[in-house]
Amino acid sequence: MKDQPEEVKRLMKAIEDLEAMEDDAACTAAVSEALRDWPAYHARLRQLRQSRVQSLRERQGKTWPEIALIIGNVTAARAQQIGAGLRGSKRPPKKTDGSTAE
Protein backbone atom coordinates (compact mmCIF):
# COMPACT_ATOMS: atom_id res chain seq x y z
CA MET A 1 0.00 0.00 0.00
CA LYS A 2 2.47 2.59 -1.24
CA ASP A 3 1.41 6.22 -1.25
CA GLN A 4 -2.31 5.57 -1.01
CA PRO A 5 -4.54 7.98 0.90
CA GLU A 6 -5.37 6.85 4.42
CA GLU A 7 -9.02 6.30 3.44
CA VAL A 8 -8.02 3.82 0.72
CA LYS A 9 -5.68 2.03 3.14
CA ARG A 10 -8.55 1.66 5.63
CA LEU A 11 -10.83 0.24 2.94
CA MET A 12 -8.20 -2.31 1.92
CA LYS A 13 -7.59 -3.14 5.59
CA ALA A 14 -11.31 -3.78 6.08
CA ILE A 15 -11.23 -6.30 3.22
CA GLU A 16 -8.15 -7.95 4.73
CA ASP A 17 -9.98 -8.14 8.07
CA LEU A 18 -12.87 -9.94 6.38
CA GLU A 19 -10.40 -12.39 4.81
CA ALA A 20 -8.86 -13.02 8.23
CA MET A 21 -12.14 -14.04 9.85
CA GLU A 22 -11.82 -17.61 11.08
CA ASP A 23 -15.54 -18.40 11.25
CA ASP A 24 -16.63 -19.32 7.71
CA ALA A 25 -20.30 -18.64 8.42
CA ALA A 26 -19.65 -15.25 10.01
CA CYS A 27 -17.34 -14.28 7.15
CA THR A 28 -19.87 -15.41 4.55
CA ALA A 29 -22.62 -13.38 6.23
CA ALA A 30 -20.44 -10.27 6.60
CA VAL A 31 -19.19 -10.36 3.00
CA SER A 32 -22.71 -11.00 1.73
CA GLU A 33 -23.98 -7.97 3.62
CA ALA A 34 -21.21 -5.80 2.20
CA LEU A 35 -21.89 -7.05 -1.33
CA ARG A 36 -25.64 -6.41 -0.96
CA ASP A 37 -24.87 -2.77 -0.16
CA TRP A 38 -22.02 -2.41 -2.66
CA PRO A 39 -24.07 -1.07 -5.62
CA ALA A 40 -25.11 1.96 -3.56
CA TYR A 41 -21.53 2.57 -2.39
CA HIS A 42 -20.20 2.12 -5.91
CA ALA A 43 -22.67 4.68 -7.24
CA ARG A 44 -21.73 7.12 -4.45
CA LEU A 45 -18.04 6.75 -5.23
CA ARG A 46 -18.65 7.37 -8.96
CA GLN A 47 -20.74 10.46 -8.15
CA LEU A 48 -18.10 11.75 -5.73
CA ARG A 49 -15.35 11.30 -8.33
CA GLN A 50 -17.46 13.00 -11.01
CA SER A 51 -18.18 16.03 -8.83
CA ARG A 52 -14.50 16.35 -7.85
CA VAL A 53 -13.42 16.05 -11.50
CA GLN A 54 -15.91 18.79 -12.38
CA SER A 55 -14.49 20.92 -9.58
CA LEU A 56 -10.95 20.38 -10.82
CA ARG A 57 -12.05 21.50 -14.28
CA GLU A 58 -14.41 24.37 -13.44
CA ARG A 59 -13.01 25.85 -10.23
CA GLN A 60 -9.34 25.04 -10.57
CA GLY A 61 -9.06 25.33 -14.35
CA LYS A 62 -7.28 21.99 -14.80
CA THR A 63 -7.03 20.58 -18.32
CA TRP A 64 -8.34 17.13 -19.21
CA PRO A 65 -4.77 15.76 -19.53
CA GLU A 66 -3.97 17.13 -16.04
CA ILE A 67 -7.12 15.56 -14.62
CA ALA A 68 -6.30 12.25 -16.33
CA LEU A 69 -2.93 12.25 -14.53
CA ILE A 70 -4.68 12.88 -11.20
CA ILE A 71 -7.14 10.02 -11.81
CA GLY A 72 -4.35 7.74 -13.02
CA ASN A 73 -4.29 5.18 -15.81
CA VAL A 74 -6.90 6.96 -17.95
CA THR A 75 -6.73 9.10 -21.05
CA ALA A 76 -7.77 12.74 -21.23
CA ALA A 77 -10.83 11.62 -23.20
CA ARG A 78 -11.81 9.21 -20.43
CA ALA A 79 -11.30 11.92 -17.81
CA GLN A 80 -13.71 14.10 -19.78
CA GLN A 81 -16.22 11.23 -19.90
CA ILE A 82 -15.92 10.79 -16.13
CA GLY A 83 -16.60 14.51 -15.69
CA ALA A 84 -19.72 14.11 -17.81
CA GLY A 85 -20.87 11.07 -15.83
CA LEU A 86 -20.47 8.61 -18.70
CA ARG A 87 -19.84 5.01 -17.77
CA GLY A 88 -17.82 3.22 -20.44
CA SER A 89 -18.79 -0.34 -19.61
CA LYS A 90 -22.52 0.35 -19.55
CA ARG A 91 -22.87 1.90 -23.00
CA PRO A 92 -25.26 0.15 -25.35
CA PRO A 93 -23.67 -1.65 -28.31
CA LYS A 94 -23.24 0.45 -31.45
CA LYS A 95 -25.73 -0.06 -34.25
CA THR A 96 -24.05 -0.91 -37.53
CA ASP A 97 -26.88 -1.53 -39.99
CA GLY A 98 -29.86 0.07 -38.34
CA SER A 99 -30.75 -3.03 -36.34
CA THR A 100 -30.11 -3.51 -32.65
CA ALA A 101 -27.25 -5.74 -31.52
CA GLU A 102 -28.15 -8.78 -29.44
Buried (B, 14 or more C-beta within 10 A) or exposed (E): EEEEEEEEEEEEEEEEEEEEBEEEEEBEEBBEEEEEEEEEEEEEEEEEBBEBBBEBBEEEEBEBEBBBBEBEEBEBEBBBBBBEEEEEEEEEEEEEEEEEEE
